[in-house]
Amino acid sequence: MTKKDTCAGLSVLALAVLLLTGCETGPQVRSVTEPGANLSAYRTYSFVAQPGTNRGGNTTPLTTFFETAIAREMNARGYQQVDSGGDLLVNFNARVTEKADIQSTPAPGPYYGYYGYRGGMYMGPELQTVRYKVGTANVDVVDAKRKVVVWEGIAERELTEDVMRNPQPAIDGTVAKMFTQFPGRAAPP
């Protein structure tokens, strides 16, 4: 194998890795922490009575999925869940929006175009509108006494039909990824 063959092979491998990471369907996550916040100063947390995923005052399955995933992450960091009166209040919301992208690709060879009106007289690009759903989830952790958000996790991802049919695994993974950016652990007892 020549040096040229090795370089070509590595180039193809690098391109494949870039293409695979570009097709990542997992959430894009970011977070914001209140400047100077000491999340280790807190020990307990409670969920707000009416989180953002409740609709018309009714608890939805999404509410249950989010509460379970968030409790798992908060408990893993040493915080203790209490029914009410926690040092921290936790609220969350999820929203789905439909987006559209217009993609243009040049047409090869003789082209008859949209409904054939060009009749082979000239070529033009092929336009295609691609519609897709994007989900955004937010988790707010609030200092209960001061009523100030001390940490917010935000995640966005394109939603597939599978995720729309069975959202719990996606919510579990999204919340876990959000909390990788959570900057604290509970104060020791």
C-alpha positions as CSV (number, residue, x, y, z in Angstrom):
1,M,0.0,0.0,0.0
2,T,1.4,3.3,-1.0
3,K,1.5,6.6,1.0
4,K,-1.0,8.0,-1.5
5,D,-3.4,5.1,-1.0
6,T,-3.1,5.5,2.8
7,C,-3.9,9.2,2.5
8,A,-6.8,8.6,0.2
9,G,-8.2,5.9,2.6
10,L,-7.9,8.3,5.6
11,S,-9.6,11.1,3.6
12,V,-12.5,8.8,2.9
13,L,-12.7,7.7,6.5
14,A,-12.7,11.4,7.7
15,L,-15.4,12.3,5.2
16,A,-17.5,9.3,6.4
17,V,-17.2,10.4,10.1
18,L,-18.1,14.0,9.2
19,L,-21.2,12.8,7.2
20,L,-22.3,10.6,10.1
21,T,-21.9,13.3,12.7
22,G,-23.7,15.7,10.4
23,C,-26.7,13.4,10.4
24,E,-26.8,13.3,14.2
25,T,-30.5,13.1,15.2
26,G,-29.9,13.6,18.9
27,P,-30.6,16.8,20.7
28,Q,-28.5,19.9,20.5
29,V,-28.2,21.0,24.1
30,R,-27.2,24.2,25.8
31,S,-27.6,25.6,29.3
32,V,-27.5,28.9,31.2
33,T,-26.5,29.2,34.9
34,E,-27.2,32.3,37.0
35,P,-23.8,34.0,37.5
36,G,-22.5,33.2,41.0
37,A,-25.1,30.5,41.6
38,N,-23.9,27.8,44.1
39,L,-26.1,24.8,43.3
40,S,-24.3,22.9,46.1
41,A,-26.1,25.2,48.6
42,Y,-29.4,23.4,48.0
43,R,-30.6,20.0,49.3
44,T,-34.2,19.5,48.2
45,Y,-36.4,20.1,45.2
46,S,-40.1,20.0,44.3
47,F,-41.8,20.1,41.0
48,V,-44.1,23.1,40.3
49,A,-47.8,22.3,40.6
50,Q,-48.6,23.0,37.0
51,P,-45.6,22.4,34.7
52,G,-45.5,23.7,31.2
53,T,-46.4,20.3,29.7
54,N,-49.8,20.2,31.5
55,R,-52.6,21.2,29.1
56,G,-55.7,22.8,30.5
57,G,-54.6,22.0,34.0
58,N,-54.5,18.2,33.2
59,T,-51.4,16.1,33.7
60,T,-50.3,14.7,30.3
61,P,-48.1,11.6,29.7
62,L,-45.3,14.0,28.7
63,T,-45.5,15.5,32.2
64,T,-45.0,12.1,33.7
65,F,-42.1,11.2,31.3
66,F,-40.3,14.5,32.1
67,E,-40.8,14.3,35.9
68,T,-39.4,10.7,35.9
69,A,-36.4,11.7,33.9
70,I,-35.6,14.9,35.8
71,A,-36.1,13.1,39.2
72,R,-33.6,10.5,38.1
73,E,-31.0,13.2,37.2
74,M,-31.6,15.3,40.3
75,N,-31.5,12.3,42.6
76,A,-28.3,11.1,41.0
77,R,-26.8,14.5,42.0
78,G,-27.8,14.0,45.6
79,Y,-30.9,16.2,45.7
80,Q,-33.9,14.9,47.6
81,Q,-37.4,15.2,46.1
82,V,-40.1,16.6,48.4
83,D,-43.7,17.0,47.6
84,S,-43.6,20.8,48.3
85,G,-41.4,23.4,49.9
86,G,-38.2,22.3,48.2
87,D,-35.1,24.6,48.2
88,L,-35.4,24.4,44.4
89,L,-38.5,24.4,42.2
90,V,-38.4,22.5,38.9
91,N,-40.5,23.5,35.9
92,F,-40.3,22.2,32.4
93,N,-42.0,22.6,29.0
94,A,-41.9,21.0,25.6
95,R,-43.0,22.4,22.2
96,V,-43.2,21.0,18.7
97,T,-43.0,23.3,15.7
98,E,-43.1,22.5,12.0
99,K,-40.3,23.9,9.9
100,A,-39.8,23.9,6.2
101,D,-36.6,24.0,4.1
102,I,-36.5,24.7,0.4
103,Q,-33.8,22.6,-1.3
104,S,-32.5,23.3,-4.8
105,T,-30.7,20.8,-6.9
106,P,-29.6,21.2,-10.5
107,A,-31.3,18.9,-12.9
108,P,-29.2,16.7,-15.1
109,G,-29.6,16.3,-18.8
110,P,-32.7,17.3,-20.8
111,Y,-35.2,18.7,-18.4
112,Y,-38.9,19.2,-18.8
113,G,-39.3,20.9,-15.4
114,Y,-42.3,21.6,-13.2
115,Y,-45.4,20.1,-14.9
116,G,-43.3,19.9,-18.1
117,Y,-43.9,23.5,-19.1
118,R,-40.2,24.0,-20.1
119,G,-40.6,21.4,-22.8
120,G,-36.9,20.8,-23.1
121,M,-36.2,24.4,-24.2
122,Y,-33.9,25.1,-21.2
123,M,-32.9,23.6,-17.8
124,G,-33.5,24.9,-14.3
125,P,-33.1,23.8,-10.8
126,E,-35.4,21.3,-9.1
127,L,-36.9,22.9,-6.0
128,Q,-38.3,20.7,-3.2
129,T,-39.9,21.8,0.0
130,V,-39.0,19.5,3.0
131,R,-41.2,19.8,6.0
132,Y,-40.2,18.4,9.4
133,K,-41.0,18.8,13.1
134,V,-38.6,20.2,15.7
135,G,-39.0,19.7,19.4
136,T,-37.7,22.1,22.0
137,A,-37.6,21.2,25.7
138,N,-36.7,23.4,28.6
139,V,-36.0,22.5,32.2
140,D,-35.9,25.4,34.7
141,V,-34.4,25.0,38.2
142,V,-35.5,27.9,40.4
143,D,-34.3,29.1,43.8
144,A,-37.6,28.8,45.6
145,K,-37.0,31.6,48.1
146,R,-35.7,34.2,45.6
147,K,-37.9,33.1,42.7
148,V,-34.9,33.2,40.3
149,V,-33.9,30.7,37.7
150,V,-30.5,29.4,38.8
151,W,-30.1,26.9,35.9
152,E,-31.9,26.3,32.6
153,G,-31.3,23.5,30.2
154,I,-32.5,23.8,26.6
155,A,-32.6,21.0,24.0
156,E,-33.7,21.0,20.4
157,R,-33.9,18.1,18.0
158,E,-35.6,17.0,14.8
159,L,-38.5,14.7,15.7
160,T,-38.9,11.5,13.7
161,E,-42.2,9.6,13.4
162,D,-40.8,7.0,15.9
163,V,-40.1,9.7,18.5
164,M,-43.6,11.2,18.0
165,R,-45.1,7.7,18.5
166,N,-43.0,6.8,21.5
167,P,-41.5,9.9,23.1
168,Q,-40.4,8.5,26.4
169,P,-36.9,7.1,25.3
170,A,-36.2,10.5,23.6
171,I,-37.2,12.4,26.7
172,D,-35.0,10.2,28.9
173,G,-32.0,10.7,26.6
174,T,-32.6,14.4,26.1
175,V,-33.0,15.1,29.9
176,A,-29.9,13.0,30.6
177,K,-27.9,15.0,28.0
178,M,-29.2,18.3,29.4
179,F,-28.0,17.4,32.9
180,T,-24.5,16.7,31.7
181,Q,-24.3,20.5,31.8
182,F,-25.8,20.8,35.3
183,P,-23.1,22.5,37.4
184,G,-23.8,21.2,40.9
185,R,-24.5,18.5,43.5
186,A,-26.6,18.7,46.6
187,A,-25.2,20.0,49.9
188,P,-24.2,17.1,52.2
189,P,-26.7,16.4,55.0
